[in-house]
């Protein structure tokens, strides 16, 4: 069981809020109302939802599984299921986060509405929960924490505090429109881990010192109140999915490979990290052991860790999750479900599917197989683009799709 956040940490966050608050975020940090009273509520019925359900008839799954529309959620990206199972929070690459509630527990969402509508959000892609109920959302250049989010989300005003203030996650000079979707998780050490993609296809050498120092093109970790920040992972191009193996505490993460090298190289990556400070090869390697043209004449680090799994090139591997439920057959327990979004940089589309990778007792990866596909039609058009995978308390999984603007539920034996 992970440790609860120390009371002093929340108190520190509150004391850091200016006494004369002006912004809505400052007001919320002082438990004051903002005057915002309206949510944006998303209709869960009608022709649009029916069209998504029709497309789901094309999806291929192993025998005994079924897929259904769980919720219509515009631009749905990464998800975090509340520890009490009341609500699922969904990030986007735009300016909204969503709360998704299944009030009658029929495993279909009854309500989807904007979360914390009084706060101006910028690419709130990455929500994650602590076991004791603190919701963190990693934005492009800020991290906020929402204590008791499962309680406060019913109101437009929610308790909210800065963990990393605006402009402090990365230097403002490095803000970009590219590779800006952060994801986060709480580790078994009760620290907050955040992926930070670097903004280039391949960065220039003069960027390397700054990026190494700041953890850009890597994964950083910090205490849950934002203190003691450090770089945990190096040599990552743009990771948009990570999770810890509950069996041994090792960190696994996906990474997206370099574009412009051809349809079939370099491979996408599913990586296994066994110690702090390991280097995963970028920018010397563009994916797997494929060298980049830009760094072909430069000596790579001697201790590069190569992927646990080489995925097909340009499938855009994003969110991932270690399955811990008991609803699915036993062979899935402890394995990884991961989403392939599909890349722009391929002549023939690939991806748009959910993969499964078993994990052996020694912590190594087994053979990766396709678990769910069919979101690319006969015209080679995307009908959907999976982004993330999370698990509900009943052992079913949710899959988000930012193209269709939907969340699907996959169950077994129902």
LOSE-81840 format. One record per residue (C-alpha): residue number from 1; x negated, y negated, z. Coordinates in nm, 3 decimals, always signed. Layout:
ATOM;NUM;X;Y;Z
...
REM end
This chain:
ATOM;1;+0.000;+0.000;+0.000
ATOM;2;-0.135;-0.341;-0.091
ATOM;3;-0.182;-0.595;+0.185
ATOM;4;+0.069;-0.872;+0.241
ATOM;5;-0.052;-1.222;+0.163
ATOM;6;-0.183;-1.384;+0.483
ATOM;7;+0.053;-1.644;+0.627
ATOM;8;-0.229;-1.899;+0.625
ATOM;9;-0.252;-1.870;+0.247
ATOM;10;+0.106;-1.983;+0.191
ATOM;11;+0.062;-2.254;+0.451
ATOM;12;-0.246;-2.374;+0.268
ATOM;13;-0.050;-2.398;-0.055
ATOM;14;+0.218;-2.603;+0.115
ATOM;15;-0.027;-2.839;+0.282
ATOM;16;-0.201;-2.900;-0.048
ATOM;17;+0.118;-3.061;-0.184
ATOM;18;+0.104;-3.444;-0.165
ATOM;19;+0.319;-3.598;+0.107
ATOM;20;+0.472;-3.845;-0.139
ATOM;21;+0.584;-3.600;-0.402
ATOM;22;+0.694;-3.730;-0.741
ATOM;23;+0.703;-3.438;-0.983
ATOM;24;+0.962;-3.162;-0.964
ATOM;25;+0.688;-2.911;-0.883
ATOM;26;+0.579;-3.121;-0.587
ATOM;27;+0.938;-3.148;-0.469
ATOM;28;+0.984;-2.773;-0.488
ATOM;29;+0.662;-2.726;-0.291
ATOM;30;+0.819;-2.936;-0.015
ATOM;31;+1.147;-2.741;-0.038
ATOM;32;+1.329;-3.047;-0.174
ATOM;33;+1.595;-3.050;-0.443
ATOM;34;+1.511;-3.180;-0.788
ATOM;35;+1.858;-3.272;-0.910
ATOM;36;+1.847;-3.012;-1.187
ATOM;37;+2.171;-2.814;-1.181
ATOM;38;+2.195;-2.636;-1.515
ATOM;39;+2.054;-2.310;-1.649
ATOM;40;+2.028;-2.196;-2.007
ATOM;41;+2.232;-1.875;-2.020
ATOM;42;+2.193;-1.625;-2.306
ATOM;43;+2.502;-1.450;-2.445
ATOM;44;+2.463;-1.074;-2.417
ATOM;45;+2.735;-0.980;-2.664
ATOM;46;+2.842;-1.058;-3.017
ATOM;47;+2.706;-0.989;-3.363
ATOM;48;+2.343;-1.055;-3.276
ATOM;49;+2.336;-0.790;-3.003
ATOM;50;+2.524;-0.552;-3.230
ATOM;51;+2.262;-0.601;-3.502
ATOM;52;+1.984;-0.509;-3.259
ATOM;53;+2.173;-0.196;-3.155
ATOM;54;+2.207;-0.100;-3.520
ATOM;55;+1.830;-0.132;-3.571
ATOM;56;+1.767;+0.088;-3.267
ATOM;57;+1.928;+0.379;-3.453
ATOM;58;+1.607;+0.390;-3.659
ATOM;59;+1.376;+0.440;-3.362
ATOM;60;+1.200;+0.776;-3.332
ATOM;61;+1.143;+0.920;-2.985
ATOM;62;+1.042;+1.260;-2.845
ATOM;63;+1.328;+1.503;-2.784
ATOM;64;+1.539;+1.419;-2.480
ATOM;65;+1.466;+1.045;-2.483
ATOM;66;+1.699;+0.767;-2.587
ATOM;67;+1.658;+0.393;-2.643
ATOM;68;+1.923;+0.129;-2.577
ATOM;69;+1.948;-0.248;-2.575
ATOM;70;+1.891;-0.367;-2.219
ATOM;71;+1.904;-0.742;-2.273
ATOM;72;+1.895;-1.017;-2.534
ATOM;73;+1.602;-1.236;-2.425
ATOM;74;+1.468;-1.497;-2.669
ATOM;75;+1.094;-1.466;-2.739
ATOM;76;+1.059;-1.190;-2.477
ATOM;77;+0.694;-1.122;-2.395
ATOM;78;+0.547;-0.985;-2.072
ATOM;79;+0.769;-0.867;-1.789
ATOM;80;+0.756;-0.826;-1.412
ATOM;81;+1.011;-0.615;-1.225
ATOM;82;+1.091;-0.745;-0.879
ATOM;83;+0.987;-0.513;-0.594
ATOM;84;+1.349;-0.499;-0.474
ATOM;85;+1.469;-0.404;-0.821
ATOM;86;+1.710;-0.697;-0.832
ATOM;87;+1.573;-0.893;-1.125
ATOM;88;+1.314;-0.871;-1.402
ATOM;89;+1.124;-1.187;-1.495
ATOM;90;+1.021;-1.233;-1.856
ATOM;91;+0.757;-1.468;-1.996
ATOM;92;+0.732;-1.628;-2.339
ATOM;93;+0.473;-1.801;-2.554
ATOM;94;+0.692;-2.111;-2.556
ATOM;95;+0.821;-2.322;-2.267
ATOM;96;+1.064;-2.094;-2.084
ATOM;97;+1.060;-1.798;-1.851
ATOM;98;+1.373;-1.588;-1.805
ATOM;99;+1.539;-1.394;-1.524
ATOM;100;+1.721;-1.077;-1.627
ATOM;101;+1.971;-0.923;-1.386
ATOM;102;+2.162;-0.596;-1.395
ATOM;103;+2.413;-0.670;-1.119
ATOM;104;+2.624;-0.354;-1.142
ATOM;105;+2.327;-0.120;-1.196
ATOM;106;+2.461;+0.035;-1.513
ATOM;107;+2.114;-0.010;-1.666
ATOM;108;+2.227;-0.289;-1.899
ATOM;109;+2.160;-0.652;-1.812
ATOM;110;+2.465;-0.857;-1.715
ATOM;111;+2.291;-1.194;-1.704
ATOM;112;+1.993;-1.360;-1.869
ATOM;113;+1.917;-1.719;-1.770
ATOM;114;+1.626;-1.959;-1.758
ATOM;115;+1.403;-1.935;-1.453
ATOM;116;+1.288;-2.245;-1.262
ATOM;117;+1.437;-2.481;-1.523
ATOM;118;+1.326;-2.794;-1.339
ATOM;119;+0.956;-2.714;-1.397
ATOM;120;+0.789;-2.792;-1.728
ATOM;121;+0.618;-2.470;-1.836
ATOM;122;+0.360;-2.427;-2.111
ATOM;123;+0.318;-2.075;-2.250
ATOM;124;+0.435;-1.895;-1.934
ATOM;125;+0.350;-1.560;-2.092
ATOM;126;+0.225;-1.365;-1.793
ATOM;127;+0.444;-1.288;-1.490
ATOM;128;+0.330;-1.039;-1.226
ATOM;129;+0.452;-0.943;-0.880
ATOM;130;+0.283;-0.861;-0.555
ATOM;131;+0.432;-0.574;-0.358
ATOM;132;+0.549;-0.819;-0.091
ATOM;133;+0.761;-1.022;-0.331
ATOM;134;+0.544;-1.309;-0.457
ATOM;135;+0.590;-1.380;-0.828
ATOM;136;+0.290;-1.521;-1.014
ATOM;137;+0.316;-1.668;-1.362
ATOM;138;-0.002;-1.729;-1.561
ATOM;139;+0.048;-2.011;-1.811
ATOM;140;-0.192;-2.139;-2.076
ATOM;141;-0.390;-2.346;-1.825
ATOM;142;-0.219;-2.309;-1.489
ATOM;143;-0.101;-2.042;-1.245
ATOM;144;+0.203;-2.089;-1.023
ATOM;145;+0.333;-1.869;-0.743
ATOM;146;+0.701;-1.836;-0.656
ATOM;147;+0.745;-1.688;-0.306
ATOM;148;+1.070;-1.496;-0.265
ATOM;149;+1.150;-1.533;-0.634
ATOM;150;+1.409;-1.256;-0.617
ATOM;151;+1.597;-1.466;-0.363
ATOM;152;+1.552;-1.818;-0.502
ATOM;153;+1.609;-1.741;-0.870
ATOM;154;+1.986;-1.776;-0.830
ATOM;155;+1.934;-2.153;-0.796
ATOM;156;+1.769;-2.389;-1.047
ATOM;157;+1.542;-2.499;-0.761
ATOM;158;+1.293;-2.232;-0.655
ATOM;159;+1.008;-2.243;-0.408
ATOM;160;+0.695;-2.293;-0.621
ATOM;161;+0.329;-2.372;-0.553
ATOM;162;+0.012;-2.412;-0.752
ATOM;163;-0.243;-2.132;-0.731
ATOM;164;-0.451;-2.279;-1.012
ATOM;165;-0.357;-2.641;-1.093
ATOM;166;-0.289;-2.760;-1.445
ATOM;167;-0.615;-2.792;-1.641
ATOM;168;-0.819;-2.577;-1.402
ATOM;169;-0.773;-2.223;-1.536
ATOM;170;-0.998;-2.313;-1.830
ATOM;171;-1.172;-2.641;-1.916
ATOM;172;-0.926;-2.873;-2.088
ATOM;173;-1.175;-2.906;-2.373
ATOM;174;-1.120;-2.536;-2.453
ATOM;175;-0.740;-2.548;-2.472
ATOM;176;-0.622;-2.411;-2.806
ATOM;177;-0.318;-2.293;-2.997
ATOM;178;-0.488;-1.955;-3.044
ATOM;179;-0.516;-1.667;-2.795
ATOM;180;-0.337;-1.859;-2.521
ATOM;181;-0.114;-1.582;-2.380
ATOM;182;-0.245;-1.490;-2.034
ATOM;183;-0.141;-1.183;-1.838
ATOM;184;-0.195;-1.103;-1.473
ATOM;185;-0.172;-0.827;-1.216
ATOM;186;-0.244;-0.776;-0.847
ATOM;187;-0.527;-0.529;-0.789
ATOM;188;-0.557;-0.265;-0.518
ATOM;189;-0.786;-0.515;-0.342
ATOM;190;-0.486;-0.753;-0.318
ATOM;191;-0.657;-1.001;-0.552
ATOM;192;-0.506;-1.172;-0.856
ATOM;193;-0.652;-1.066;-1.194
ATOM;194;-0.595;-1.279;-1.506
ATOM;195;-0.702;-1.220;-1.867
ATOM;196;-0.838;-1.522;-2.055
ATOM;197;-0.863;-1.485;-2.431
ATOM;198;-1.122;-1.696;-2.610
ATOM;199;-0.973;-1.922;-2.881
ATOM;200;-1.181;-1.822;-3.186
ATOM;201;-1.188;-1.525;-3.419
ATOM;202;-1.558;-1.509;-3.327
ATOM;203;-1.703;-1.794;-3.117
ATOM;204;-2.019;-1.985;-3.207
ATOM;205;-2.331;-1.906;-2.999
ATOM;206;-2.328;-2.251;-2.839
ATOM;207;-2.000;-2.158;-2.665
ATOM;208;-2.140;-1.849;-2.498
ATOM;209;-2.284;-1.998;-2.178
ATOM;210;-1.967;-2.190;-2.097
ATOM;211;-1.742;-1.896;-2.176
ATOM;212;-1.952;-1.657;-1.969
ATOM;213;-1.943;-1.896;-1.674
ATOM;214;-1.568;-1.959;-1.691
ATOM;215;-1.458;-1.606;-1.781
ATOM;216;-1.318;-1.712;-2.118
ATOM;217;-1.321;-1.396;-2.325
ATOM;218;-1.295;-1.188;-2.011
ATOM;219;-1.091;-1.117;-1.699
ATOM;220;-1.120;-1.323;-1.383
ATOM;221;-1.008;-1.245;-1.030
ATOM;222;-0.939;-1.459;-0.725
ATOM;223;-0.767;-1.449;-0.390
ATOM;224;-0.394;-1.486;-0.415
ATOM;225;-0.414;-1.847;-0.296
ATOM;226;-0.658;-1.931;-0.577
ATOM;227;-0.977;-1.930;-0.373
ATOM;228;-1.297;-1.734;-0.442
ATOM;229;-1.257;-1.719;-0.819
ATOM;230;-1.507;-1.497;-1.001
ATOM;231;-1.554;-1.331;-1.339
ATOM;232;-1.473;-0.960;-1.317
ATOM;233;-1.497;-0.854;-1.683
ATOM;234;-1.713;-0.978;-1.972
ATOM;235;-1.719;-0.923;-2.347
ATOM;236;-1.347;-0.927;-2.419
ATOM;237;-1.204;-1.099;-2.727
ATOM;238;-0.837;-1.138;-2.632
ATOM;239;-0.682;-0.900;-2.383
ATOM;240;-0.303;-0.925;-2.346
ATOM;241;-0.244;-0.619;-2.131
ATOM;242;-0.395;-0.472;-1.814
ATOM;243;-0.309;-0.236;-1.530
ATOM;244;-0.486;-0.047;-1.254
ATOM;245;-0.491;+0.330;-1.245
ATOM;246;-0.308;+0.412;-0.919
ATOM;247;-0.503;+0.739;-0.891
ATOM;248;-0.847;+0.580;-0.852
ATOM;249;-0.814;+0.200;-0.866
ATOM;250;-0.991;+0.158;-1.200
ATOM;251;-0.889;-0.130;-1.426
ATOM;252;-0.771;-0.056;-1.781
ATOM;253;-0.694;-0.318;-2.045
ATOM;254;-0.620;-0.358;-2.413
ATOM;255;-0.818;-0.583;-2.645
ATOM;256;-0.748;-0.721;-2.991
ATOM;257;-1.019;-0.682;-3.254
ATOM;258;-1.176;-0.933;-3.495
ATOM;259;-0.972;-1.035;-3.799
ATOM;260;-1.093;-1.066;-4.156
ATOM;261;-1.309;-0.753;-4.172
ATOM;262;-1.068;-0.538;-4.377
ATOM;263;-0.754;-0.331;-4.326
ATOM;264;-0.920;-0.039;-4.152
ATOM;265;-1.189;-0.196;-3.933
ATOM;266;-1.255;-0.270;-3.659
ATOM;267;-1.044;-0.054;-3.426
ATOM;268;-0.821;-0.188;-3.155
ATOM;269;-0.920;-0.107;-2.800
ATOM;270;-0.794;+0.052;-2.482
ATOM;271;-1.068;-0.002;-2.224
ATOM;272;-1.154;+0.153;-1.889
ATOM;273;-1.352;-0.052;-1.635
ATOM;274;-1.517;+0.130;-1.347
ATOM;275;-1.714;-0.154;-1.180
ATOM;276;-1.718;-0.531;-1.152
ATOM;277;-1.925;-0.717;-1.410
ATOM;278;-1.918;-0.465;-1.693
ATOM;279;-1.955;-0.598;-2.049
ATOM;280;-1.727;-0.470;-2.327
ATOM;281;-1.925;-0.586;-2.627
ATOM;282;-1.761;-0.891;-2.782
ATOM;283;-1.876;-1.096;-2.978
ATOM;284;-2.157;-0.858;-3.083
ATOM;285;-1.894;-0.593;-3.148
ATOM;286;-1.565;-0.683;-3.313
ATOM;287;-1.383;-0.372;-3.194
ATOM;288;-1.517;-0.029;-3.098
ATOM;289;-1.878;-0.001;-3.217
ATOM;290;-1.823;-0.216;-3.528
ATOM;291;-2.073;-0.502;-3.534
ATOM;292;-1.952;-0.851;-3.624
ATOM;293;-2.107;-1.029;-3.920
ATOM;294;-2.168;-1.339;-3.711
ATOM;295;-2.382;-1.156;-3.452
ATOM;296;-2.530;-0.883;-3.672
ATOM;297;-2.882;-1.016;-3.622
ATOM;298;-2.846;-1.076;-3.249
ATOM;299;-2.929;-0.810;-2.991
ATOM;300;-2.618;-0.701;-2.796
ATOM;301;-2.627;-0.645;-2.420
ATOM;302;-2.791;-0.314;-2.334
ATOM;303;-2.513;-0.193;-2.107
ATOM;304;-2.207;-0.241;-2.331
ATOM;305;-1.907;-0.027;-2.233
ATOM;306;-1.731;+0.103;-2.542
ATOM;307;-1.353;+0.168;-2.552
ATOM;308;-1.195;+0.465;-2.380
ATOM;309;-0.967;+0.485;-2.685
ATOM;310;-1.015;+0.345;-3.035
ATOM;311;-0.674;+0.243;-3.166
ATOM;312;-0.582;+0.194;-3.532
ATOM;313;-0.715;-0.133;-3.675
ATOM;314;-0.491;-0.440;-3.664
ATOM;315;-0.204;-0.284;-3.473
ATOM;316;-0.242;-0.558;-3.208
ATOM;317;-0.243;-0.360;-2.882
ATOM;318;-0.081;-0.570;-2.609
ATOM;319;+0.097;-0.475;-2.286
ATOM;320;+0.027;-0.149;-2.102
ATOM;321;+0.150;+0.034;-1.794
ATOM;322;+0.052;+0.342;-1.591
ATOM;323;+0.370;+0.548;-1.559
ATOM;324;+0.447;+0.650;-1.201
ATOM;325;+0.811;+0.754;-1.223
ATOM;326;+0.971;+1.096;-1.196
ATOM;327;+1.247;+1.059;-1.459
ATOM;328;+1.023;+1.150;-1.754
ATOM;329;+0.870;+1.497;-1.798
ATOM;330;+0.567;+1.560;-1.577
ATOM;331;+0.314;+1.526;-1.862
ATOM;332;+0.381;+1.152;-1.867
ATOM;333;+0.306;+1.097;-1.497
ATOM;334;-0.012;+0.897;-1.452
ATOM;335;-0.049;+0.825;-1.824
ATOM;336;-0.045;+0.494;-2.008
ATOM;337;+0.238;+0.353;-2.216
ATOM;338;+0.114;+0.069;-2.436
ATOM;339;+0.277;-0.159;-2.692
ATOM;340;+0.145;-0.226;-3.041
ATOM;341;+0.275;-0.557;-3.169
ATOM;342;+0.143;-0.542;-3.525
ATOM;343;-0.106;-0.790;-3.671
ATOM;344;-0.077;-1.049;-3.947
ATOM;345;-0.418;-0.940;-4.078
ATOM;346;-0.334;-0.623;-4.266
ATOM;347;-0.219;-0.554;-4.622
ATOM;348;+0.015;-0.274;-4.512
ATOM;349;+0.183;-0.332;-4.175
ATOM;350;+0.100;-0.099;-3.889
ATOM;351;+0.191;-0.097;-3.523
ATOM;352;+0.535;-0.210;-3.405
ATOM;353;+0.550;+0.094;-3.179
ATOM;354;+0.487;+0.228;-2.830
ATOM;355;+0.190;+0.458;-2.772
ATOM;356;+0.120;+0.708;-2.496
ATOM;357;-0.225;+0.797;-2.364
ATOM;358;-0.255;+1.071;-2.100
ATOM;359;-0.521;+1.019;-1.834
ATOM;360;-0.715;+1.319;-1.710
ATOM;361;-0.795;+1.403;-1.349
ATOM;362;-1.150;+1.273;-1.394
ATOM;363;-1.008;+0.935;-1.505
ATOM;364;-1.090;+0.978;-1.874
ATOM;365;-0.840;+0.929;-2.155
ATOM;366;-0.669;+1.213;-2.333
ATOM;367;-0.540;+1.203;-2.690
ATOM;368;-0.326;+0.900;-2.774
ATOM;369;+0.000;+0.972;-2.958
ATOM;370;+0.293;+0.772;-3.092
ATOM;371;+0.578;+0.767;-2.841
ATOM;372;+0.830;+0.534;-3.011
ATOM;373;+0.827;+0.393;-3.363
ATOM;374;+1.058;+0.288;-3.645
ATOM;375;+1.045;-0.090;-3.611
ATOM;376;+0.889;-0.116;-3.960
ATOM;377;+1.150;-0.044;-4.227
ATOM;378;+1.125;+0.106;-4.575
ATOM;379;+1.052;-0.238;-4.720
ATOM;380;+0.754;-0.272;-4.484
ATOM;381;+0.934;-0.544;-4.292
ATOM;382;+0.920;-0.574;-3.915
ATOM;383;+1.255;-0.516;-3.745
ATOM;384;+1.090;-0.564;-3.408
ATOM;385;+0.748;-0.615;-3.251
ATOM;386;+0.696;-0.455;-2.909
ATOM;387;+0.493;-0.660;-2.660
ATOM;388;+0.502;-0.508;-2.312
ATOM;389;+0.606;-0.200;-2.114
ATOM;390;+0.721;-0.195;-1.751
ATOM;391;+0.895;+0.059;-1.531
ATOM;392;+1.228;+0.035;-1.352
ATOM;393;+1.283;+0.190;-1.012
ATOM;394;+1.478;+0.478;-1.165
ATOM;395;+1.177;+0.584;-1.373
ATOM;396;+1.303;+0.455;-1.707
ATOM;397;+1.088;+0.200;-1.894
ATOM;398;+1.159;-0.138;-2.047
ATOM;399;+0.998;-0.252;-2.373
ATOM;400;+1.000;-0.619;-2.470
ATOM;401;+1.020;-0.744;-2.829
ATOM;402;+0.944;-1.107;-2.912
ATOM;403;+1.053;-1.083;-3.276
ATOM;404;+1.401;-0.948;-3.209
ATOM;405;+1.423;-1.141;-2.881
ATOM;406;+1.520;-0.833;-2.688
ATOM;407;+1.433;-0.587;-2.414
ATOM;408;+1.497;-0.217;-2.469
ATOM;409;+1.540;+0.055;-2.210
ATOM;410;+1.403;+0.402;-2.279
ATOM;411;+1.536;+0.682;-2.058
ATOM;412;+1.517;+1.060;-2.044
ATOM;413;+1.786;+1.320;-1.987
ATOM;414;+2.073;+1.082;-1.919
REM end
